[in-house]
Amino acid sequence: MELTTRRAAVLTAEPLGSILQEQGLELDYVLPDYYPDVCKLVKCFVTPAILSESVSGGRLSYELRAQVRILYCSEHSHLIQCVTQNLLFSRTADLPQGDDVSVEISPEVDYVNCRAVSGRRLDVRGAVTIRIRTVSRVRQEVLSDAQGKGLELRRMVREFPQTLLQASQSIILTEDLELGSAQPALLHIVRYDASTADLSLRTVSGKRCVQGELRLHILYACERDGDGSLEPMSFSIPFSQMLDSSDFEEQDDVQVRCQVLSCDLKPAAGGDALKCEAELRVVCKAVRIGSETLLCDAFSTEHPCTCEHTELCIAGAPVPITENKLCECRIPCSEIDCVYDAWCEVRNVSVQTGDGSAEVSGMLLWNVLVRESDGTPRLLESEEAFSHTLSPAGLRNEDLLLVRAACENCSYTLTSAGEVSLRGDLRIEGELTHCERLQVLSALSVDEETIHPHNFALKLYYGKAGEPVWDIAKRCHTSVDAIIEENDLTQDTLTEPGMLLIPIVTSH
């Protein structure tokens, strides 16, 4: 019987490492005429976001926006003023060599400094670090079956992604938000936090529909008892959007993420409401899983056989990870009249894996905006390190683990010891992709000019406990089934030492 083979194309995933880029921030800002002069700087914030990205010809192109918000007070008022500027950057990065490289981009503030050059001029300097994680996905051809020439095959069946799909879409939300009759009139927004929550994906009329809510926490300036003050408020805006892509199928494993690209808040006339215009970016990634029989070893009972092996890194479907950790902090304070607001920023997040667990670490920057006894606003800050151990099921060193962290639901209490006690929920989420490295056959050949000598029909072999029957059959040029049948074995691995009868199998 002639030698015939069948090949299969398997999609592999090979991590290529991370690329770090730094984008410097420089802003020379002159206040518009309708802003009062700067007397005291309170805080400068920078919020980075990736607006778009594309990969072509081994190069990544992306758009970065850094929103700069500067809080300050004028000489004759305790009312906090806020100026906002958006800095846009177009960047490129050369990707590592590989076929069909996919990227995951995450920007993070490195540092930011602000100073008042004069009463009308502000100078901002800072930097944003962009981390680009890269994975090469290649369809690699390997052997899935072979017949003829007395071949014995060692098979294994593995699941792997047959198709990877990704769709992104922008969602524009416009909502009028009422403050309520009990709230003081809004003058302007001082700061805000915007995030999405309760994301879900369902199928409607054959199309995917994403649902969720935009959670908005604002701190706005107002007047109370004839002096400037601040007031916090929170809103929840539900949204629902049909996705344009029709490539997803019902059986696909789909993960959805939603990022707030921008949030424009404008006070309405009278200060009893504000108009919210937000742009969200929804990214859906789908994995269509298939299975294939792969050959990990082969030999011939008739002829010498040469096997060529190759290594595959097969990735499964991403598994979402979500864990919460309660974090606390105490900041000394004195002569404090009240606390306006408190929040926490997460920076320098890193992950170290090993021994079936992953250590997530980084820095927590706690912020407390307070009013001193003389009415002057002041920002209290404290930076602390954090660490948290993730123990997802089956974690291995070769797995792909992507982690993000944010601190939510920050609350505060003024203690009798002259401290502000802070509590926040550190939310750690991401995706774990299990990867398996396999040695499989990429090619095989038999030497038809040479025949194994078979000058006996039966031989004796003393087997050791734990010895695979496959190894014995390969060494003796016979079949695995023949050894199992002749010796009434119930497993393909010897459970105890003993003498075996080795029948010789030949087609001659």
Secondary structure, 3 states (H helix, E strand, C coil): CCCEEEEEEEEEEEEEEEEEEEEEEEEEEECCCCCCCCCEEEEEEEEEEEEEEEEECCEEEEEEEEEEEEEEECCCCCCEEEEEEEEEEEEEEECCCCCCEEEEEEEEEEEEEEEECCCCEEEEEEEEEEEEEEEEEEEEEEEEEEECCCEEEEEEEEEEEEEEEEEEEEEEEEEEEECCCCCCCCCEEEEEEEEEEEEEEEEECCEEEEEEEEEEEEEEEEEECCEEEEEEEEEEEEEEEECCCCCCCCCCEEEEEEEEEEEEEEECCCCCEEEEEEEEEEEEEEEEEEEEEEEEEEEECCCCEEEEEEEEEEECCCEEEEEEEEEEEEEECCCEEEEEEEEEEEEEEEEEEECCEEEEEEEEEEEEEEEECCCCEEEEEEEEEEEEEECCCCCCCCCEEEEEEEEEEEEEEECCCCEEEEEEEEEEEEEEECEEEEEEEEEEEECCCCCCCCCCCEEEEEECCCCEHHHHHHHHCCCHHHHHHHCCCCCCECCCCEEEEEECCCCC
